[in-house]
Amino acid sequence: MEDYLKIIKEFNGIIGAVVGSTTTLVITKLLKSTGKVCLYLKEWEVENTEENEIGEINYIKTTSLEVDSLYIKLTMDIYNSSEIPKIMRNIKIGFYNNKKELFSIVPNDKDNEFKGQQFNFPQKSTIINLESKKCIIKKFSFNISDKNVIDLLKNANVIYFMYTNENNKNKKFPMRKNIINE
C-alpha cells in the first residue's frame, strides 16, 4: 500500500493535469451540446380549389372546412441554438384532438421541389440539416383531398410540427389550435 502512495506522490502533478484536462474536455462537450431547435410559425394559409367557367383550377382562401379539398401552405423559421449541428428527420404535420392523433401527413418541402419547364413538382420533406447557431426559413405545403379526413379534422384542437431528432427522439412543436381561425 505504501508503494502505491509513493507512486501517487511522485506523479501527483501529472495525475492532476490528466484529471483536469479530462474534466475540461467533458464539460466543454456538455456545454457545446446544450441548446435546442427553436421553431417559429411565420405563416399559415389555407386554400381550397375552385374551377372557373373554362375549367381552370384556382386556389382561393377558405373560411370554412365545408370544402372537398384543402391546400395548406406554411412558413417556419427554424433556429439551432446549439453549437453542434442538429438534424430533423421523419417530418410530419399532426392534427390532434387533445392527445389523440386524428391524422398526420408528410408535407412537401418547397426547397426540394423539382422544377420543370411548365410545372413544379412537389417533393416530400425528407431531412433538414441545421447548422449551429443558424436560422433557416422553410416553406412547406400539403394537400388534403379526402372529404372524410377533412370532416375528421373539424375535431382537431391542436396542430403539431413533428420530427425525429439526431438522438432518435420524437419531438412535437405545437403550431396552432385550429386549421382556420373562425
C-alpha positions as CSV (number, residue, x, y, z in Angstrom):
1,M,0.0,0.0,0.0
2,E,2.9,2.3,0.8
3,D,4.3,1.7,-2.6
4,Y,1.1,3.0,-4.2
5,L,1.2,6.1,-2.1
6,K,4.8,6.8,-3.0
7,I,4.0,6.4,-6.8
8,I,1.0,8.7,-6.4
9,K,3.0,11.4,-4.6
10,E,5.8,11.2,-7.2
11,F,3.3,11.6,-10.1
12,N,0.9,13.9,-8.3
13,G,1.4,16.8,-10.8
14,I,0.9,14.5,-13.9
15,I,-2.2,12.9,-12.4
16,G,-3.7,16.3,-11.6
17,A,-3.0,17.5,-15.1
18,V,-4.7,14.5,-16.7
19,V,-7.7,14.7,-14.5
20,G,-8.0,18.4,-15.1
21,S,-7.8,18.0,-18.9
22,T,-10.3,15.2,-18.9
23,T,-12.8,17.2,-16.8
24,T,-12.4,20.3,-19.1
25,L,-13.0,18.2,-22.2
26,V,-16.1,16.6,-20.7
27,I,-17.5,20.0,-19.5
28,T,-16.8,21.7,-22.9
29,K,-18.6,18.8,-24.7
30,L,-21.6,19.2,-22.5
31,L,-21.7,23.0,-22.8
32,K,-21.5,22.8,-26.6
33,S,-24.3,20.3,-26.9
34,T,-26.7,22.4,-24.8
35,G,-29.2,24.3,-26.8
36,K,-32.2,23.3,-28.7
37,V,-34.0,23.6,-32.0
38,C,-36.5,26.5,-31.9
39,L,-39.4,26.6,-34.3
40,Y,-41.5,29.7,-35.1
41,L,-44.6,29.5,-37.3
42,K,-44.5,32.6,-39.5
43,E,-47.3,32.0,-42.0
44,W,-50.3,29.6,-42.3
45,E,-52.5,29.8,-45.3
46,V,-55.5,27.5,-46.0
47,E,-56.9,27.4,-49.5
48,N,-59.3,25.3,-51.5
49,T,-59.7,24.8,-55.2
50,E,-62.4,26.3,-57.4
51,E,-62.9,25.6,-61.1
52,N,-63.8,28.6,-63.2
53,E,-66.1,28.6,-66.3
54,I,-63.3,27.5,-68.7
55,G,-62.1,24.6,-66.5
56,E,-59.1,26.2,-64.9
57,I,-58.3,25.4,-61.3
58,N,-57.8,28.4,-59.0
59,Y,-56.8,28.4,-55.3
60,I,-58.9,30.7,-53.1
61,K,-58.6,31.4,-49.4
62,T,-61.0,29.2,-47.5
63,T,-63.0,30.4,-44.5
64,S,-64.7,27.1,-43.7
65,L,-63.9,23.4,-43.6
66,E,-67.1,22.7,-45.6
67,V,-65.0,22.0,-48.7
68,D,-63.9,19.0,-50.8
69,S,-60.1,19.7,-50.6
70,L,-57.6,21.7,-48.6
71,Y,-54.3,23.1,-49.7
72,I,-52.2,24.4,-46.7
73,K,-49.0,26.4,-47.0
74,L,-46.9,27.2,-44.0
75,T,-43.6,29.1,-43.5
76,M,-41.4,28.4,-40.5
77,D,-38.2,29.9,-39.0
78,I,-36.1,27.1,-37.6
79,Y,-33.2,28.0,-35.3
80,N,-30.5,25.8,-33.9
81,S,-29.3,27.4,-30.7
82,S,-26.7,24.6,-30.0
83,E,-23.0,24.8,-31.0
84,I,-23.3,21.4,-32.8
85,P,-25.3,20.6,-35.9
86,K,-28.7,19.1,-35.5
87,I,-30.9,17.1,-37.8
88,M,-34.7,16.8,-38.4
89,R,-36.0,13.5,-39.9
90,N,-39.4,12.0,-40.4
91,I,-41.1,15.4,-40.6
92,K,-44.9,15.4,-40.3
93,I,-47.8,17.7,-39.6
94,G,-50.1,16.1,-37.0
95,F,-53.7,17.0,-36.2
96,Y,-54.8,16.2,-32.7
97,N,-57.9,16.3,-30.5
98,N,-56.3,16.7,-27.1
99,K,-53.7,13.9,-27.0
100,K,-55.3,11.7,-29.7
101,E,-53.9,11.9,-33.1
102,L,-56.6,12.3,-35.8
103,F,-54.4,12.5,-38.9
104,S,-50.8,13.2,-39.9
105,I,-49.2,14.0,-43.2
106,V,-45.7,14.4,-44.6
107,P,-45.5,17.9,-46.0
108,N,-43.9,18.9,-49.3
109,D,-40.7,20.9,-49.0
110,K,-40.5,23.9,-51.3
111,D,-36.7,23.8,-51.3
112,N,-36.7,20.2,-52.7
113,E,-39.3,21.0,-55.4
114,F,-38.4,19.6,-58.9
115,K,-38.7,22.5,-61.3
116,G,-39.9,21.5,-64.8
117,Q,-40.4,23.8,-67.8
118,Q,-44.1,24.4,-67.2
119,F,-44.8,22.9,-63.8
120,N,-43.1,22.5,-60.5
121,F,-43.4,19.0,-58.9
122,P,-43.5,19.0,-55.1
123,Q,-41.3,16.6,-53.2
124,K,-41.9,15.2,-49.7
125,S,-39.8,16.6,-46.8
126,T,-37.0,14.2,-46.0
127,I,-34.2,15.6,-43.9
128,I,-33.3,19.1,-42.7
129,N,-29.7,19.6,-41.5
130,L,-29.4,22.5,-39.1
131,E,-26.0,24.2,-38.8
132,S,-25.0,25.5,-35.4
133,K,-26.3,29.0,-34.3
134,K,-28.1,29.4,-37.6
135,C,-31.7,30.2,-38.6
136,I,-33.3,28.9,-41.8
137,I,-36.6,29.7,-43.4
138,K,-38.6,26.6,-44.6
139,K,-41.7,26.6,-46.7
140,F,-43.9,23.6,-46.6
141,S,-47.2,22.7,-48.2
142,F,-49.6,19.8,-48.3
143,N,-52.9,18.8,-49.9
144,I,-55.8,17.0,-48.2
145,S,-58.4,15.9,-50.8
146,D,-60.3,13.2,-48.8
147,K,-63.6,14.6,-47.6
148,N,-63.7,12.1,-44.7
149,V,-60.4,13.3,-43.4
150,I,-61.5,16.9,-43.7
151,D,-64.6,16.1,-41.7
152,L,-62.4,14.3,-39.1
153,L,-60.1,17.4,-38.9
154,K,-63.0,19.6,-37.7
155,N,-62.4,18.0,-34.3
156,A,-58.7,19.0,-34.2
157,N,-57.9,21.4,-31.4
158,V,-54.1,21.4,-31.8
159,I,-51.8,21.1,-34.8
160,Y,-48.2,19.9,-34.3
161,F,-45.0,20.0,-36.3
162,M,-43.4,16.6,-35.6
163,Y,-39.9,15.3,-36.3
164,T,-37.3,12.8,-35.1
165,N,-34.0,14.4,-33.9
166,E,-30.4,13.2,-34.2
167,N,-30.8,11.1,-31.0
168,N,-33.9,9.3,-32.4
169,K,-36.2,11.1,-30.1
170,N,-39.6,12.2,-31.4
171,K,-40.3,15.9,-30.9
172,K,-43.6,17.8,-31.2
173,F,-44.0,21.5,-31.6
174,P,-47.5,23.0,-31.2
175,M,-48.1,25.3,-34.1
176,R,-51.8,26.2,-34.0
177,K,-55.1,25.4,-32.3
178,N,-57.4,25.5,-35.3
179,I,-56.9,24.9,-39.0
180,I,-58.9,28.0,-39.8
181,N,-59.4,31.0,-37.5
182,E,-63.1,31.2,-37.3
